């Protein structure tokens, strides 16, 4: 079997890993394609032989996912080190096979996964979903097997926490995940975070500055916001977590979210001065200043 055939054989598993780690099927497909391009460049350069193609592809795909996860987080969490793509690892058996982001993994779990550091997320997904052994995970993460085991254990504790323990943070986490997806142009993630009957409306003041008065439907709302809102910052509007577009340090338009059962059911754009007067910046679920 040549490398092209080997890659095609491994593609479903690689796509499963990337989809589970990133939570976005379209982004996962892009990562797997990048892994193929790196393999192709390796062939063209006629470099050192790859002893285990599944191991090499797993390492490259996972580290590409790590790059994507780190890019979502302004300040790296718990010291993610710079990694080198060429490291070989011993690959365990593949008990999971072609595993995509399962429908049984509800939005609540996806939102909790967003709370994990990149290395926690990788260790948890590779071990708990794909049966990869900790020495292999340690090599991919450039750490020790004991540290890799601890990362997976920490992630497992967060993911399996009872619903009431994370309920008080769910709304702002959903809002922040939604805004991050909008800014990054991650259309599939936007869809997953919107309720099927989601609506977007605007008050009279927001309509005056150019906001559409009403948009109905999950896909329509996602299409309008996809790749936008780059100048929006996290805020509280009263006690509700939201986002706001700022100009010269002043909130001009509030994105007022309604979150129901972990999904965005509605967004109201508000530019009324009385409403904006109650807007304050926040860091996650904490007010600033």
N, C-alpha and C positions, 0 to 999 in steps of 0.2 A: 504494500500500500504506500503510494507516494504521499507527500505532505498535503497536497490539495485534497486528496481523498480522505486523509486523516483528519484534516480540518473540518470537512463536511460531516464526517462521522461524529466529531466532537461538538459541532455547532449547537445542537439542541441543548446539550448539557451546559455549555458556556452561556447560552442565552438564558437558561433557567437561573444560573448563578447571578448573572448581571441584572436580570429582572427583579429577582428577590432582593438583592443588595440595594439597588437604586430605587425600586418601587415604581419604575416607569418603563414600559415595554419598548417604546420607541427609542428612548435613550439607551436601553440595553442593546438594541439592535445596532445602534451606532457604535457602541463600545466593542461589540463582537466584530464588527467590520474593521475597526481600528486594529484589533488583534490580528485579523487576517492580513492587513497591510503590513504590519510589523513582521509577520511570518514571511510574507512575500519578499520584504526587504532583506530579511536574514538569508533567504535562499539566494537572492541576487548578489549579496555580498560574499557568498560562499564562505561563511564564517565557520566557527567551531560546530561540530555536529550536535544536534539536539538529541540527547539520550532518551528522553521520554517526551513525546509530543503532547500527550494529555497534560503532563505536569507543566511543561513550558507554557502551553496555552492557558491553563488555569492561573498560573502566576501572572502572566501578562494581563489577562482579562480582569483579574481581581485588582491588580494595581491600577489599571485604568479606571476601574470603579472607585478606588480610593481617591484618585485625582479628582473625579467628579464630586465625590462627597466632600472633600476638603474645600473645593471651590464654592460649595454652598455655605460654608461656615467661615466668616471673616477671620476669626482667631482660632487656630488649630486647637483641638481639644486633646487633652492628656498626652501631648508630645508626640504627634505623628512624625516619624522620621522620613527623610528623603530616601526613596527606595530605588533599586536598580533593576531594570526589566529582565536582565539576562539570567537571574538566579535560577538554578535547577532545584526542584524539590521532588521528594518521593511521593507519588500519588497513591492515595488509598483507593479501594474499590468504589464504584459509583452506584450506590444503592438507590439513589433518587431518580436517576434517568432523566428524562425530559421533563423538568419541573419548571413551569412558568409561575408567575405570581398567582397563587391559587385563589379562586373565587371565595373560598372559605376564609381567607385572610381578610377580614373586614376592614373598613376604614379606620376603626378604632385602633387596630394593631398597626396599621400603616402610620398613623399619627404618632403612636408610641415609638415606633422605629425611628421616626424623625428626631426623637430626643436622644438617641444613642450617639456616641462619638463614632467617627468613621471606623476605628479599629474595633470597637465593641460590636458594631453592626456586621462587619466582615467576619469576625470570630464567631458570632452567634449564627449567622446564616450558613457559613461553611460547615460548622460542626453540627448544628441542630437540624438543618435542612438537607445537607448533602453528605453527612457522615465523614467529613475530612478529619483526619487525626490532628491532634494539637501540635506535634512536631512539624507537620507540614504547614499548618497555619502560622506557627511561630516563624518559620523561614520566610513566608510571604510577608509577614508584618515586621520582619527584622527584629524579633524579640525572642524570649525564651518560651519553651513549652508551658512552664508554670504561669508565666505572665499571660500567655494566650488563653489558658484555661480560666484564669481569673477574669479576663475581658469577657469571655463567653458567659461566665457565671453572673457577672455584674449585669450584662445585657439581659440574661434570662430573668433575673430578678425584676428588672424594670418592665419587661414585656409581660410578665405573668402577674404583675401587681393587680389586686382587685380593682374593679372599676371605680369604686368610691374613692380610692387613693389618688386617682389621676383626674377625677371629674372636675376638680376646681381649676385645673389648668387646661382642660380640653379646648375650651373656646378660643383662648389666645393662641394655642398651638395650631389649631385648625386655621385661624386667620393668618398666622405667620407662614404656615406651610403654603397656604393659598397664594399669598403675596409673593413668596419666593418663587413659586411656579410661574406666576404671571410675569415677573421680571425676567426669568430665565427662558421664557417662551416654551415651557414644558406643557404642551397642550393636553396630553393624556393625563398628567397629574392634576391639571385644572379640572378636567372632567370628573376624575375620581373624587375630588373634594367638593363637588357641587351636587346638590339634590336634583333629582330629575326635573322637578318643576320650578327650579330656581328662577328668580326674577331680579332685574336690576332696574331701579327707578332713580329719579332725581327730584330734588325740591326745585322751586321756581328759580332760586338764586343760582343753583348749579346749572340749570338749563340755559340761563342767560350767558354763562361763560362757556357754553358749548357741549355740555353733557347731554346725551340722548335722554329723552323723557322716560322711556320705558323700553326694556328689552326682556323678552320672555324665553325661557327654555335653557337647559343646561348648556347645550352646544353653542347656542347663540351668545350667551354670556361669556363662555370660555373664548370664543372667537374674538369677541370685542376686546377682552382684556389680555389675550395672549401676547406676550412680548412687550407689555406696556407697564405703566406705573413705576418707572425706574426712580422717580423722585419722591415716591411715597415713603413715609416713615411710620414706624409702629407707634400707636397712640392709645390712650383711653378716651372715650367719649362718655363722661360720667363714669359708670362702672363697667361699661361695655368695651371689650378690646376691639380695636379697629386699626385703620391706617389713615394717613392724611397726606395730601400733596402740600408741600411747603414751598414757599417762595420768599427768599431773603429772610429766612428765619421765622416766618409767620405762616400758620396753617391757613390755606386758602380753600381747600375742598376736603371734606371728611368722607372716607369710605366707611359707612356705618353698616356693620355686618349683623345678620341674624343667623345664628348657628343652631341647628336642630339635629340631635342625635349624631353629632360629629361631622355634619356636612353643612356647607354654606347654603342656606335656603333663600337668602335674599341679601342684596347690597343696595343701600340707598346712598346716593351721592348728595351731600348736604354742604351748601355754601352760605347758609343763613348765619349772619354775624353772631346772633345769640347762641346758636349751636356751637360755632367755632370757639366761642369764648370759654367753653367747658372742656376743650381738647387739651390734653397734656401728653407729653412724650412718655414712652415706657420702654423698659428693657425686659422683654419677655412678659411676665406677669407682674412686674414691679414698676411702680411709678418712678419717673426720674425727677430729681430735684425736690 
